[in-house]
């Protein structure tokens, strides 16, 4: 296991922000409306339910999607599991077989990978209302495909 130390994130205080400050924004949203003429997306924040918009073709094109892919790669399941593990800050779609034999398609984000040796990855199901428990476990032994960073990885 890597000994990576992550710095805690400090919230930006509007009263202390000034021109020239370098900022980073990470929002997780579900698209509610698209205005192609003005290159604007209207979204609902998956964590707070607040509405927000993103305007500008370059900002939209630099974003990540759990749904959009432009090519398919066939890989061994172990490689696909590694790709999913390392997508911690990216939205993804995963298809896997649940314990009851049902196929499950989940759109989410990785929470942690502490149980990967037992065959499970802890994820947050972002299609579930924020007021409910979103924690789910993906059975890595039954993954069929993962969509992340513009690629659909299918099991060989």
N, C-alpha and C positions, 0 to 999 in steps of 0.2 A: 504494500500500500504506500502511496506517495505521502510524504510529509509536507503537504501543502498548507500553508497558513494563509487564510483569507482575511483581509482587513475588513473590519465592520463598516457597513455603509452608513455614512452620516447624512441625514436629511438636509437638503438645501433649504435655507431660510430666506424667503423672498425679501425680507428687510436687509439682508446682507449681500445679496447678489448685485453685482455691478457690471457695467459694460467691460468687456475684455475677459471676464471669468470663463473658464473652460468648463463645459457642462456635458453630461452624458444622460441620455434618457432611455429607459427600458420599460416599455408598456406591453402588456399582454392584452390583446383585444380581439373581440369577435366582430367581423364586419357586419354592419347593419344596413349600410347604403353606400353606393358608389356614384360619384359625379365625375364621369370621364372628361367632360368639357373643361373642368377646372383642376383635374388631377387631384381630387380630394376623396379620401375615404372617411366615412363616419363609422365609428366603432363604439362598442360597449366594453369597458374595462372588465376583464373576467374576474378580477379580485374585488373590485369595489362596486361594480355595476354602473359607475359614472360613465356618461357619454363624453367622447372626445373625438377630434378629427386630426387627420394627417393630410397636409396639403403640400404638394410638390412631387413631381414625377421621380426625381432622384431619391427622395426620402422613401417613397413607396417601393421603388425598385431595390433599395438596400435592405428592405425588411425581410424577415423570414416567415415562411408559411408551413403549416403542418399538412397542407393539402396539395400544393402546387409542386410538380416535378417535371423536368424536361428530359430526363432519361432514366433508364432502368438498368440496374446492375444485378447480376445473379452472383450470390456469394454463399459460402458456407455459413450455417447458422451462427457459429462461434464468432465470426467476423461481424455479423449483423448485430449480435449482442454487444460486442465491443463498441460498435458505432453508436448504438443506443445509449450505452453507459456514458460515452464521452459527449453526448448531446445535452448535457445538464442545463445549459442556458438557452436551449433552442426548442421551439415547438415541434412536435412530431406526431405522426399517426402510426400506430402499431396494430397489426392484426395477429392474434394469437388464439389458441384454443384454451378455454376455461376448464376448470376441474370437472364440470358437468358435461364436457364434450362439445359445448356450444362455441361457435366462432365469435370472437369479440373484437370489434374495431374501436380503438380508444384514441382520442386526441388529447395530448397532455404535455407535461414537462416532468423531467426526472427529479425526484425528491432526493433520494440517496441510493447508493448501491451496496449497502452493507450486507444484504442477504443474497448477493449474486451467486455466491458459492453454493447456496441451497437451491438455486434455480429461479430466484425471484428478484425483480427490481421494483423498488418502491417508486410509484409515480403519482402525479396529481391529475385526475380526470377533469379537464377544463370544460367539458360539456355539461358537467353537473353544477347546479346552482351553488354559489359560494356559501350559502347558509347551511348546506349539507356537508357531510363528510366526503371529501373528494379523494381521499387516500385509496389507492388501489395497488394491487401487486400484479405485475406482468410475469407470467410463467415463461422464462427464457427458453425452456426446452421445447415450447410449442409455437414459437414465433414463426409466422408465415411471411410477413414483410414489415418493413419500416420505411416511412417517408420522412426524410429530414434533409434540410439544406438543398432542396431542389432535386433530390435523387430518391428513387424508389429502389430499395434494396430487397430483392426477393431471395428466399432460401433456395439453394441449389438442390 
